[in-house]
Amino acid sequence: MSIRIEQQIEALLDALKISEQEEKKRYNAAIDIEDMAEATAVTIDARTKIQQLRKWTEDVLAIKKEILSSSFSTELPDAATSPAPSIQEPEQNRIPDGETEDIPSDGSSSLNAGEYVRQKLHQLSKSGFSFSEEQLSNIQNYRWCRNNLRLPHPLARIYDASKDILEQTAISGAPRRYWVKEKFRFGGVVLLIYSGWASLYIPYFDKWYQSLIDENTNNISAITDEAEARIDLKADEDDSDEIKIGRYIRGKLRELSHRGFTPSNEDIVCWQDRSWSKVTLNLNYVFARIYSDTRPMSVQIKTDDGANRYWAEIFEFSSIKLLFCNQWYRQDREIFDRWYDNLMQEDSKCVEVEANFISSFNNPTEFSLFNTIYAWHNWADMLVRLCEKLILRKPYEMMQIGVKQVFRINNHPVLWYSEREEAGQAHKLSNGLSLTKNIADGEIIACCERILGFCGYDRIELIIR
């Protein structure tokens, strides 16, 4: 009788073990389910069954131990049939002796995994790390994240401040699949990170994270070696403070930015032209590049040969952000100073024109727009005429201004549009947009300047006399 009982117990233990392996397969396969709600339901169900099967196994082992210690004989006679061999676990599912599989028994493991990832990414962000274009594309790609991180959804999304945060963090209508209150900045890119972390994803995350650290360390070493190899030329042989030419020019450009200088559209075109940069400033690279918030800084400061030829510092000029070339030598200072002084002289003339512009505010008699003189009627008429001129010259830019009721640059309204075309103080422009005319006179001047700047024209194109 005892032999039969032992055989039945062994068979039961084998059956429990097989059932547990099946549930483990379900648990691991849940990562491939694209619907997050369904994946979560499968994971919870499999985890519950695994826990129940393990409890039953412990209970059966306790019964087996009690039988073995009883007075029943447990020796099998020679003619007895040998018990069925135990079923071996597949190698990929086998757990090393003394270890247990890390399956969350409640929400704590999942929470710890999320906090772990959150802390790691904060550290990476604070270190100044920037993703390359390829890396940024990978972590937004479903298939790459599935193959490399085992995640059911992309690791990250690029945050858009103009869109609703809840929409950006939802997946197929399921809210908060990406952290809502946590945003991670890497260079010029702000990312939203996937929030559905569990402990089974951590080994893959660690492997990927370490590859980023190793690659970043190599890049920093290369940049350091290049910096040490570069000869630091002095701005002037007799300069007692030993100001380096790069530091000197960088300081002058900061000064230009801080004083509120606004380059004209022609200036921006010239600064990005290689021939102009060579002839005017003796540079082998374009003097300036327009900075993009959507591309990593590490990419924008490099040239085609992979070397860093631009300062990783953003210089703001009104609504334009620029990166400037850092390839300067001692003999370039005189050339740069000559260009800088000419620029200041031109800016002084603009300031003088602006002073005349403001002084004519009280009693205007006429105004000049793109070198054409018009009789003065009122401020609203001048604003309408300016808009109509720019609709002909820059139709696409003017349509962008009308996308919203209040279009803003640097948090300042550019132009106001009426929500109701029949409003008494509204004027319908030729491009179909309705312009609100009940604006204070002082605001119209600033509004005109901002419209000109947005369309790429200098403010001196409009002069009030």
WOFEN-V396465 format. One record per run of one state. SS is the DSSP state (@ for helix, = for strand, . for the rest). FROM is the first residue (numbers start at 1). TO is the last residue. Records with the same first field share a line. If there is no record, write none. Layout:
SS=FROM-TO + FROM-TO
This chain:
.=1-1 + 33-35 + 69-90 + 94-106 + 127-132 + 139-141 + 150-155 + 159-164 + 169-170 + 172-173 + 175-177 + 179-183 + 187-188 + 195-198 + 230-233 + 235-243 + 259-264 + 272-273 + 282-287 + 291-296 + 301-301 + 303-307 + 309-309 + 311-314 + 318-319 + 326-331 + 360-365 + 370-371 + 376-378 + 394-394 + 402-405 + 410-411 + 418-425 + 429-433 + 437-440 + 455-458 + 465-465
@=2-32 + 36-68 + 91-93 + 107-126 + 133-138 + 142-149 + 165-168 + 199-229 + 245-258 + 265-271 + 274-281 + 297-300 + 332-359 + 379-393 + 395-401 + 441-454 + 459-461
==156-158 + 171-171 + 174-174 + 178-178 + 184-186 + 189-194 + 234-234 + 244-244 + 288-290 + 302-302 + 308-308 + 310-310 + 315-317 + 320-325 + 366-369 + 372-375 + 406-409 + 412-417 + 426-428 + 434-436 + 462-464
